[in-house]
Amino acid sequence: MRLRHADGSTVHLGYCTNVHPAEDLPGILAQLDTYAVAVRRRLDADLLGLGLWLAAPAAAALAADPAARRRLRHELTVRGLEVVTLNGFPYAAFQAPVVKGAVYQPDWTTPARLAYTLDLARVLADLLPDDAARGSVSTLPVAWRTPWDAGRAESARRMLDALAAGLADVQRDTGRVVRVGFEPEPGCLVESTGQARAVLSAMDTERLGICLDLAHLACAWEAPADALARLRDAGLPVVKVQVSAAVEASDPAAATGALRRFVEPRFLHQTRAAGCAGATDPADPAYAADDLDAALDARLPGAWRVHYHVPLHDPPEPPLRSTVPVLRAALTALFAGPAAGCDHLDVETYTWGVLPAARRPRGDAELAAGIAAELAFACDELTGLGLATAAEMPS
């Protein structure tokens, strides 16, 4: 889906396909037919954007095979789909029965992470629509916070320098610009925008920047306008926004039963109490836990936000709620001014398959309907801020 900002720039809105388990090209094409085409038709849209997730083996195969890239682009086009951004955070097996901390491996101290990300950039350069200004790839915020030492920091610095050089090579070879956004996430080396400024501001910000996940931002208990100002002051561009919402409990003790329904074995659900706001170490165990069951055992004080992406249009039942107000404040800070704050937006609710049983989609059609409803919600929020839809754009 395309929208236009007041300054005339195009804003691309899509949904992230890491909610689907396919990890090879035949599976990806089947996934497009089962879900993406159905979502586009439900929205009555001529064109639907995808934040495509390619597991590392698929990315490597595509990067090595120009004919396969041409085929994938053709298959996208004939289905009314476009790709301007890739999700390069999960390396593989993101919808396995148990993921948890494995999603942070390999990290940015390793050549494997560098190779994967440059494969994605090469693939994306050939998938980009001809009129797209640039592409983006999101990635993990360097590494999980532990273990960390000077040696690992130096390894990561070398990898990020090599990444910037590799992206320059992609531009030279293809004529297309691809940027990589590091995605602050609870529990990682870069969790808050303050940590982003401390850890990432020395990197090449022409090609590297931030992927701002709005559920993660909410879990850091940062005011969106202040967080964005902090990134601007550090010279860190927001290259991509993941439009997402987390779970919030204003009184966790009264909501224990409801929270326990969100404890599940696949993903980490890092939990942060309000006291982490502005802290030097937002993962301090006084107000932080690395999973929801641990938070319930520790009885963290104050209100909680839980890294559990919930459907934008369908908040959890009271006494829980979602962090959609934080999402709205962030989109306002990004788009209410005269110039667009970012041109790549991805709805990223990858947790449909692990939602509490009563809220989980029953079958492919219900999942497609839920994704379509989320995209409609996000589009309404953006048009409410003055962005024009494709139907409103002058021809």
The 8 nearest C-alpha neighbors of each residue, nearest first, counted from 0:
[[1, 47, 12, 48, 46, 11, 13, 2],
 [0, 2, 11, 389, 10, 12, 388, 9],
 [3, 1, 388, 10, 387, 389, 9, 386],
 [2, 4, 9, 387, 386, 8, 10, 7],
 [3, 5, 386, 7, 6, 8, 339, 9],
 [4, 6, 7, 337, 386, 3, 338, 385],
 [7, 5, 4, 338, 8, 337, 339, 3],
 [8, 6, 4, 5, 3, 9, 338, 339],
 [9, 7, 4, 6, 3, 10, 339, 5],
 [10, 8, 3, 2, 11, 4, 342, 7],
 [9, 11, 342, 2, 3, 1, 343, 8],
 [12, 10, 1, 343, 342, 344, 0, 9],
 [13, 11, 344, 0, 345, 48, 1, 343],
 [14, 12, 48, 49, 345, 50, 0, 346],
 [13, 15, 346, 345, 49, 50, 347, 16],
 [14, 16, 50, 347, 17, 49, 51, 345],
 [15, 17, 18, 51, 52, 19, 50, 14],
 [16, 18, 19, 52, 15, 349, 20, 93],
 [17, 19, 349, 16, 20, 350, 348, 15],
 [20, 18, 17, 16, 21, 94, 30, 349],
 [19, 21, 94, 22, 18, 17, 93, 92],
 [22, 20, 26, 27, 19, 23, 30, 24],
 [21, 23, 54, 20, 26, 57, 53, 27],
 [24, 22, 57, 26, 25, 27, 21, 56],
 [23, 25, 27, 26, 28, 57, 22, 21],
 [26, 24, 28, 27, 23, 29, 21, 22],
 [27, 25, 21, 29, 23, 24, 28, 30],
 [26, 28, 30, 24, 29, 21, 25, 23],
 [29, 27, 31, 25, 30, 26, 24, 32],
 [30, 28, 26, 32, 31, 27, 33, 25],
 [29, 31, 27, 33, 28, 32, 34, 26],
 [32, 30, 35, 28, 29, 34, 33, 36],
 [31, 33, 29, 36, 30, 34, 35, 28],
 [34, 32, 30, 31, 29, 35, 37, 36],
 [33, 35, 37, 367, 31, 36, 32, 30],
 [36, 34, 31, 38, 37, 32, 39, 33],
 [35, 37, 39, 32, 38, 34, 31, 40],
 [36, 38, 34, 40, 35, 39, 41, 367],
 [39, 37, 35, 41, 371, 367, 36, 40],
 [40, 38, 36, 42, 44, 37, 41, 47],
 [41, 39, 43, 37, 42, 38, 36, 44],
 [40, 42, 38, 43, 39, 37, 371, 368],
 [41, 43, 39, 44, 40, 38, 371, 375],
 [44, 42, 40, 41, 39, 45, 38, 46],
 [45, 43, 42, 46, 39, 40, 47, 0],
 [44, 46, 79, 43, 47, 39, 0, 40],
 [45, 47, 79, 44, 80, 0, 48, 81],
 [48, 46, 0, 80, 39, 81, 79, 13],
 [47, 49, 13, 81, 0, 80, 82, 12],
 [50, 48, 13, 14, 82, 51, 15, 81],
 [51, 49, 15, 85, 84, 14, 16, 13],
 [50, 52, 85, 16, 49, 15, 86, 53],
 [53, 51, 86, 17, 16, 85, 54, 50],
 [52, 54, 58, 57, 55, 51, 22, 87],
 [53, 55, 91, 57, 22, 90, 56, 58],
 [54, 56, 58, 57, 90, 115, 91, 59],
 [57, 55, 59, 58, 54, 60, 23, 22],
 [58, 56, 60, 23, 59, 54, 55, 53],
 [57, 59, 55, 61, 56, 60, 53, 118],
 [60, 58, 62, 56, 57, 61, 118, 55],
 [59, 61, 57, 63, 58, 62, 56, 64],
 [62, 60, 64, 58, 63, 59, 68, 67],
 [61, 63, 59, 118, 122, 60, 64, 121],
 [62, 64, 60, 61, 59, 65, 118, 58],
 [63, 65, 61, 67, 66, 62, 60, 68],
 [66, 64, 68, 67, 69, 63, 61, 62],
 [65, 67, 69, 68, 64, 70, 61, 71],
 [68, 66, 70, 64, 69, 65, 61, 71],
 [69, 67, 65, 71, 70, 66, 61, 72],
 [70, 68, 66, 72, 67, 71, 73, 65],
 [69, 71, 67, 73, 68, 72, 74, 66],
 [72, 70, 74, 68, 73, 69, 67, 75],
 [71, 73, 75, 69, 126, 74, 70, 76],
 [74, 72, 70, 76, 75, 71, 69, 77],
 [73, 75, 71, 77, 72, 76, 70, 78],
 [76, 74, 80, 72, 78, 73, 77, 71],
 [75, 77, 73, 79, 78, 74, 80, 72],
 [76, 78, 74, 79, 75, 73, 80, 72],
 [79, 77, 76, 75, 80, 74, 36, 32],
 [78, 80, 46, 76, 77, 45, 47, 75],
 [81, 79, 47, 75, 78, 46, 76, 48],
 [80, 82, 48, 49, 75, 47, 76, 83],
 [83, 81, 49, 84, 48, 127, 50, 126],
 [82, 84, 134, 127, 135, 81, 85, 50],
 [85, 83, 135, 50, 134, 136, 82, 51],
 [86, 84, 136, 51, 50, 52, 87, 135],
 [85, 87, 52, 137, 136, 88, 51, 50],
 [86, 88, 138, 137, 89, 136, 85, 116],
 [87, 89, 138, 139, 86, 137, 90, 102],
 [90, 88, 102, 91, 87, 93, 54, 103],
 [89, 91, 55, 54, 88, 87, 102, 104],
 [90, 92, 54, 93, 89, 55, 22, 56],
 [93, 91, 95, 94, 90, 54, 20, 98],
 [94, 92, 91, 95, 89, 98, 20, 102],
 [93, 95, 20, 92, 96, 19, 98, 18],
 [94, 96, 92, 97, 93, 98, 265, 20],
 [95, 97, 265, 94, 98, 264, 93, 92],
 [98, 96, 265, 95, 264, 99, 266, 94],
 [99, 97, 265, 266, 101, 95, 102, 100],
 [98, 100, 266, 267, 101, 265, 97, 102],
 [101, 99, 102, 103, 98, 267, 104, 266],
 [100, 102, 103, 104, 98, 99, 105, 97],
 [101, 103, 100, 89, 104, 98, 99, 90],
 [104, 102, 101, 100, 106, 105, 143, 142],
 [105, 103, 106, 101, 102, 90, 100, 142],
 [104, 106, 112, 103, 109, 111, 107, 90],
 [107, 105, 104, 142, 108, 112, 103, 109],
 [106, 108, 141, 155, 109, 112, 142, 158],
 [107, 109, 155, 154, 106, 151, 158, 110],
 [110, 108, 107, 111, 112, 106, 105, 113],
 [109, 111, 113, 112, 114, 108, 158, 107],
 [112, 110, 114, 109, 113, 115, 105, 106],
 [113, 111, 115, 110, 114, 105, 109, 107],
 [114, 112, 110, 116, 111, 115, 117, 162],
 [113, 115, 111, 117, 112, 116, 110, 118],
 [116, 114, 118, 112, 113, 117, 55, 111],
 [115, 117, 119, 113, 118, 114, 112, 120],
 [116, 118, 120, 119, 114, 115, 121, 113],
 [119, 117, 115, 121, 116, 62, 120, 58],
 [120, 118, 116, 122, 117, 121, 58, 123],
 [119, 121, 117, 123, 122, 118, 124, 177],
 [122, 120, 118, 124, 119, 123, 62, 117],
 [123, 121, 119, 62, 120, 124, 125, 118],
 [122, 124, 126, 120, 125, 121, 119, 127],
 [123, 125, 121, 122, 126, 127, 175, 120],
 [126, 124, 123, 122, 127, 68, 121, 69],
 [125, 127, 123, 72, 124, 82, 128, 122],
 [128, 126, 83, 124, 125, 123, 82, 129],
 [129, 127, 131, 130, 126, 81, 83, 82],
 [128, 130, 131, 127, 132, 126, 125, 175],
 [129, 131, 128, 132, 127, 133, 9, 83],
 [132, 130, 128, 133, 129, 127, 83, 134],
 [131, 133, 130, 134, 176, 175, 129, 9],
 [134, 132, 176, 131, 177, 175, 135, 83],
 [133, 135, 177, 83, 84, 176, 178, 127],
 [136, 134, 84, 178, 177, 179, 85, 83],
 [135, 137, 179, 85, 84, 86, 87, 180],
 [138, 136, 180, 86, 87, 179, 210, 181],
 [139, 137, 88, 87, 181, 182, 180, 140],
 [138, 140, 88, 182, 141, 181, 142, 103],
 [141, 139, 181, 182, 183, 189, 142, 138],
 [140, 142, 107, 139, 106, 188, 155, 189],
 [143, 141, 106, 188, 140, 187, 144, 107],
 [142, 144, 187, 188, 145, 103, 186, 141],
 [143, 145, 188, 187, 142, 186, 146, 147],
 [146, 144, 147, 143, 188, 142, 187, 148],
 [145, 147, 144, 148, 143, 151, 142, 188],
 [148, 146, 145, 151, 144, 149, 152, 150],
 [147, 149, 151, 150, 152, 146, 145, 153],
 [150, 148, 152, 151, 153, 147, 154, 155],
 [149, 151, 153, 152, 148, 154, 147, 155],
 [152, 150, 154, 153, 148, 149, 108, 147],
 [151, 153, 149, 155, 150, 154, 148, 156],
 [152, 154, 156, 150, 155, 151, 149, 157],
 [155, 153, 108, 151, 157, 152, 156, 150],
 [154, 156, 108, 158, 152, 107, 153, 157],
 [157, 155, 153, 159, 154, 158, 152, 160],
 [156, 158, 160, 154, 155, 159, 161, 153],
 [157, 159, 161, 155, 160, 156, 162, 154],
 [160, 158, 162, 156, 161, 157, 155, 163],
 [159, 161, 157, 163, 162, 158, 156, 164],
 [162, 160, 158, 164, 159, 163, 165, 157],
 [163, 161, 159, 165, 160, 164, 158, 166],
 [162, 164, 166, 160, 165, 161, 206, 159],
 [165, 163, 161, 167, 162, 166, 160, 168],
 [164, 166, 168, 162, 167, 163, 161, 169],
 [165, 167, 169, 163, 168, 164, 162, 170],
 [166, 168, 164, 170, 165, 169, 171, 163],
 [167, 169, 165, 171, 166, 170, 172, 164],
 [170, 168, 166, 172, 167, 171, 173, 121],
 [169, 171, 174, 175, 167, 173, 176, 168],
 [170, 172, 168, 169, 174, 173, 167, 175],
 [171, 173, 169, 170, 168, 174, 175, 167],
 [174, 172, 170, 175, 171, 169, 124, 125],
 [173, 175, 170, 171, 172, 176, 169, 124],
 [176, 174, 170, 173, 124, 133, 177, 169],
 [175, 177, 133, 170, 134, 178, 174, 124],
 [178, 176, 134, 135, 133, 120, 175, 166],
 [179, 177, 135, 206, 207, 134, 136, 176],
 [178, 180, 136, 207, 135, 137, 208, 206],
 [179, 181, 209, 210, 208, 137, 238, 207],
 [182, 180, 209, 140, 138, 210, 139, 137],
 [181, 183, 210, 140, 139, 211, 209, 138],
 [184, 182, 190, 189, 140, 191, 181, 211],
 [183, 185, 190, 215, 187, 182, 186, 189],
 [186, 184, 190, 187, 269, 215, 183, 219],
 [185, 187, 282, 144, 190, 184, 143, 289],
 [188, 186, 143, 144, 189, 190, 185, 184],
 [187, 189, 144, 143, 142, 190, 141, 140],
 [190, 188, 187, 194, 183, 140, 195, 191],
 [189, 191, 183, 184, 185, 187, 188, 186],
 [192, 190, 194, 193, 189, 219, 183, 195],
 [191, 193, 195, 194, 226, 196, 230, 229],
 [194, 192, 196, 191, 195, 197, 229, 226],
 [193, 195, 197, 191, 189, 196, 192, 198],
 [196, 194, 192, 198, 199, 193, 197, 189],
 [195, 197, 193, 200, 194, 233, 199, 198],
 [198, 196, 194, 195, 199, 193, 200, 201],
 [197, 199, 195, 196, 194, 200, 189, 201],
 [200, 198, 195, 201, 196, 202, 197, 235],
 [199, 201, 196, 202, 233, 198, 235, 197],
 [202, 200, 199, 203, 198, 204, 197, 196],
 [203, 201, 200, 199, 204, 207, 159, 160],
 [204, 202, 205, 207, 206, 163, 201, 160],
 [205, 203, 207, 206, 208, 202, 235, 236],
 [204, 206, 203, 207, 208, 178, 236, 163],
 [205, 207, 178, 204, 203, 163, 179, 208],
 [208, 206, 204, 179, 178, 203, 180, 205],
 [207, 209, 180, 236, 235, 204, 237, 238],
 [210, 208, 180, 181, 237, 238, 211, 182],
 [209, 211, 180, 182, 239, 181, 240, 238],
 [212, 210, 240, 182, 209, 241, 213, 239],
 [211, 213, 241, 215, 214, 240, 216, 210],
 [212, 214, 216, 243, 215, 242, 326, 211],
 [215, 213, 244, 245, 243, 217, 216, 212],
 [216, 214, 218, 217, 212, 213, 184, 219],
 [215, 217, 213, 219, 214, 218, 212, 221],
 [216, 218, 214, 220, 219, 215, 325, 213],
 [217, 219, 215, 304, 220, 216, 271, 214],
 [218, 220, 216, 217, 221, 191, 276, 215],
 [221, 219, 276, 217, 218, 273, 222, 216],
 [220, 222, 219, 223, 276, 226, 216, 217],
 [221, 223, 225, 224, 226, 220, 325, 217],
 [224, 222, 329, 226, 225, 221, 227, 328],
 [223, 225, 227, 226, 332, 222, 228, 329],
 [224, 226, 228, 222, 223, 227, 229, 221],
 [227, 225, 223, 229, 228, 224, 192, 222],
 [226, 228, 230, 224, 229, 225, 223, 231],
 [227, 229, 231, 225, 230, 226, 232, 224],
 [228, 230, 226, 232, 227, 231, 225, 233],
 [231, 229, 233, 227, 235, 228, 232, 234],
 [232, 230, 234, 228, 233, 229, 235, 227],
 [231, 233, 229, 234, 230, 228, 235, 227],
 [232, 234, 230, 231, 235, 196, 200, 229],
 [233, 235, 231, 232, 230, 236, 200, 204],
 [234, 236, 230, 208, 233, 231, 204, 200],
 [237, 235, 208, 238, 209, 234, 231, 204],
 [236, 238, 209, 239, 208, 210, 341, 235],
 [239, 237, 209, 180, 236, 210, 208, 341],
 [238, 240, 210, 343, 237, 344, 211, 341],
 [241, 239, 211, 344, 210, 212, 242, 345],
 [240, 242, 212, 345, 346, 344, 243, 347],
 [243, 241, 346, 213, 345, 240, 347, 212],
 [242, 244, 214, 213, 347, 241, 346, 308],
 [243, 245, 214, 322, 308, 323, 309, 321],
 [244, 246, 214, 308, 307, 322, 321, 306],
 [245, 247, 321, 305, 304, 307, 320, 322],
 [248, 246, 304, 320, 321, 303, 319, 305],
 [247, 249, 319, 303, 251, 250, 302, 304],
 [248, 250, 302, 251, 303, 247, 301, 319],
 [249, 251, 248, 252, 253, 302, 254, 301],
 [252, 250, 254, 248, 253, 255, 249, 302],
 [253, 251, 255, 254, 250, 298, 295, 256],
 [252, 254, 251, 250, 255, 318, 256, 248],
 [253, 255, 251, 257, 252, 256, 318, 258],
 [256, 254, 258, 252, 257, 253, 251, 259],
 [255, 257, 259, 258, 254, 260, 253, 252],
 [256, 258, 254, 260, 255, 259, 319, 261],
 [259, 257, 255, 260, 261, 256, 254, 262],
 [258, 260, 256, 262, 261, 257, 255, 292],
 [259, 261, 258, 257, 262, 355, 256, 263],
 [260, 262, 259, 258, 355, 263, 354, 257],
 [263, 261, 259, 260, 292, 291, 258, 264],
 [262, 264, 265, 261, 353, 266, 260, 354],
 [265, 263, 97, 266, 262, 96, 99, 98],
 [264, 266, 97, 98, 96, 99, 263, 267],
 [267, 265, 99, 98, 264, 268, 97, 263],
 [266, 268, 99, 290, 269, 100, 289, 265],
 [269, 267, 290, 306, 291, 307, 305, 270],
 [268, 270, 289, 290, 306, 288, 305, 267],
 [271, 269, 305, 288, 304, 287, 291, 290],
 [270, 272, 287, 304, 303, 218, 286, 305],
 [273, 271, 303, 286, 274, 302, 301, 275],
 [272, 274, 275, 302, 276, 220, 303, 301],
 [273, 275, 272, 276, 286, 301, 278, 271],
 [276, 274, 281, 278, 273, 286, 272, 277],
 [277, 275, 220, 274, 278, 273, 221, 219],
 [276, 278, 275, 279, 221, 281, 220, 274],
 [279, 277, 280, 275, 281, 276, 274, 283],
 [278, 280, 281, 277, 275, 193, 194, 283],
 [279, 281, 278, 282, 283, 275, 277, 194],
 [282, 280, 275, 278, 283, 279, 276, 287],
 [283, 281, 287, 280, 284, 186, 288, 286],
 [282, 284, 285, 281, 280, 287, 286, 275],
 [285, 283, 287, 286, 282, 288, 299, 281],
 [284, 286, 283, 287, 299, 300, 282, 274],
 [287, 285, 272, 284, 299, 271, 275, 274],
 [288, 286, 271, 284, 282, 283, 270, 285],
 [289, 287, 294, 270, 290, 269, 293, 284],
 [288, 290, 269, 270, 186, 268, 287, 293],
 [291, 289, 269, 268, 293, 267, 288, 292],
 [290, 292, 294, 293, 268, 270, 269, 262],
 [291, 293, 295, 294, 290, 262, 296, 259],
 [294, 292, 296, 291, 295, 290, 288, 297],
 [295, 293, 291, 297, 288, 296, 292, 298],
 [294, 296, 292, 298, 293, 297, 291, 299],
 [295, 297, 293, 294, 298, 292, 299, 291],
 [298, 296, 294, 295, 299, 293, 288, 292],
 [299, 297, 295, 296, 294, 300, 252, 251],
 [298, 300, 297, 286, 294, 272, 301, 285],
 [301, 299, 298, 272, 286, 302, 274, 285],
 [302, 300, 272, 273, 303, 299, 250, 249],
 [301, 303, 249, 272, 273, 250, 248, 251],
 [304, 302, 272, 248, 271, 247, 273, 249],
 [303, 305, 247, 218, 271, 246, 270, 272],
 [304, 306, 270, 246, 307, 269, 245, 268],
 [307, 305, 268, 269, 245, 270, 308, 218],
 [306, 308, 245, 305, 268, 246, 309, 350],
 [309, 307, 245, 348, 244, 350, 243, 306],
 [308, 310, 244, 245, 307, 311, 348, 314],
 [311, 309, 313, 312, 348, 314, 373, 308],
 [312, 310, 373, 313, 244, 309, 314, 243],
 [311, 313, 310, 373, 376, 314, 372, 369],
 [312, 314, 310, 311, 315, 309, 373, 321],
 [315, 313, 321, 320, 312, 316, 310, 311],
 [316, 314, 320, 319, 317, 321, 313, 246],
 [315, 317, 319, 318, 314, 320, 257, 313],
 [318, 316, 319, 320, 315, 257, 254, 314],
 [317, 319, 254, 316, 320, 248, 257, 253],
 [320, 318, 317, 248, 316, 315, 247, 254],
 [319, 321, 247, 315, 314, 246, 317, 248],
 [320, 322, 246, 314, 247, 323, 245, 244],
 [321, 323, 244, 245, 324, 325, 247, 246],
 [322, 324, 326, 325, 321, 244, 327, 311],
 [325, 323, 327, 326, 322, 328, 321, 329],
 [326, 324, 328, 323, 327, 322, 329, 217],
 [325, 327, 323, 329, 324, 328, 213, 330],
 [328, 326, 324, 330, 325, 329, 331, 323],
 [327, 329, 325, 331, 326, 330, 332, 324],
 [330, 328, 223, 332, 326, 331, 327, 325],
 [331, 329, 333, 327, 332, 328, 334, 326],
 [332, 330, 335, 328, 334, 329, 333, 327],
 [331, 333, 329, 330, 224, 334, 335, 328],
 [334, 332, 340, 330, 331, 329, 335, 339],
 [333, 335, 331, 339, 336, 340, 330, 332],
 [334, 336, 331, 384, 332, 333, 337, 385],
 [337, 335, 334, 338, 339, 333, 332, 331],
 [336, 338, 5, 6, 339, 335, 334, 4],
 [339, 337, 6, 336, 340, 5, 334, 4],
 [340, 338, 334, 341, 4, 333, 337, 342],
 [339, 341, 333, 334, 338, 342, 237, 332],
 [340, 342, 339, 343, 238, 237, 239, 333],
 [341, 343, 10, 11, 9, 344, 339, 340],
 [344, 342, 239, 11, 341, 10, 240, 12],
 [345, 343, 12, 240, 241, 239, 11, 13],
 [344, 346, 241, 13, 14, 242, 12, 347],
 [347, 345, 14, 242, 241, 15, 243, 13],
 [348, 346, 15, 243, 349, 345, 241, 14],
 [347, 349, 308, 350, 310, 309, 346, 243],
 [348, 350, 18, 347, 351, 17, 308, 15],
 [349, 351, 353, 352, 348, 308, 354, 18],
 [352, 350, 354, 353, 349, 359, 348, 360],
 [351, 353, 350, 354, 359, 360, 349, 18],
 [354, 352, 350, 351, 355, 263, 359, 265],
 [353, 355, 359, 351, 352, 358, 356, 350],
 [356, 354, 358, 357, 260, 261, 359, 353],
 [355, 357, 359, 358, 354, 353, 260, 360],
 [356, 358, 355, 359, 354, 360, 361, 260],
 [359, 357, 356, 355, 354, 360, 351, 315],
 [358, 360, 356, 354, 357, 351, 355, 352],
 [361, 359, 365, 366, 362, 358, 351, 352],
 [362, 360, 365, 359, 363, 366, 364, 358],
 [361, 363, 365, 364, 360, 366, 367, 359],
 [362, 364, 366, 365, 367, 361, 34, 33],
 [365, 363, 367, 366, 362, 368, 34, 37],
 [366, 364, 368, 360, 367, 363, 362, 361],
 [367, 365, 369, 363, 360, 368, 364, 370],
 [366, 368, 364, 370, 38, 34, 369, 365],
 [367, 369, 365, 371, 366, 370, 364, 372],
 [370, 368, 372, 366, 371, 367, 365, 373],
 [369, 371, 373, 367, 372, 368, 366, 374],
 [372, 370, 368, 374, 38, 369, 373, 367],
 [371, 373, 375, 369, 370, 374, 376, 368],
 [372, 374, 376, 370, 371, 375, 311, 312],
 [375, 373, 377, 371, 376, 372, 378, 370],
 [374, 376, 378, 372, 373, 377, 379, 371],
 [375, 377, 373, 379, 374, 378, 312, 372],
 [378, 376, 374, 380, 379, 375, 373, 381],
 [377, 379, 375, 381, 380, 376, 374, 382],
 [380, 378, 376, 382, 377, 381, 383, 375],
 [381, 379, 377, 383, 378, 382, 376, 384],
 [382, 380, 384, 378, 383, 379, 386, 377],
 [381, 383, 386, 385, 379, 384, 380, 387],
 [384, 382, 380, 381, 385, 379, 386, 378],
 [383, 385, 381, 382, 335, 386, 380, 334],
 [386, 384, 382, 383, 387, 381, 4, 5],
 [387, 385, 382, 4, 3, 381, 384, 2],
 [386, 388, 3, 2, 391, 382, 385, 392],
 [387, 389, 2, 391, 390, 392, 1, 3],
 [388, 390, 392, 391, 2, 1, 387, 3],
 [389, 391, 388, 392, 387, 393, 2, 394],
 [390, 392, 388, 389, 387, 393, 2, 3],
 [393, 391, 389, 390, 394, 387, 388, 3],
 [392, 394, 391, 390, 389, 387, 388, 3],
 [393, 392, 391, 390, 389, 388, 3, 387]]
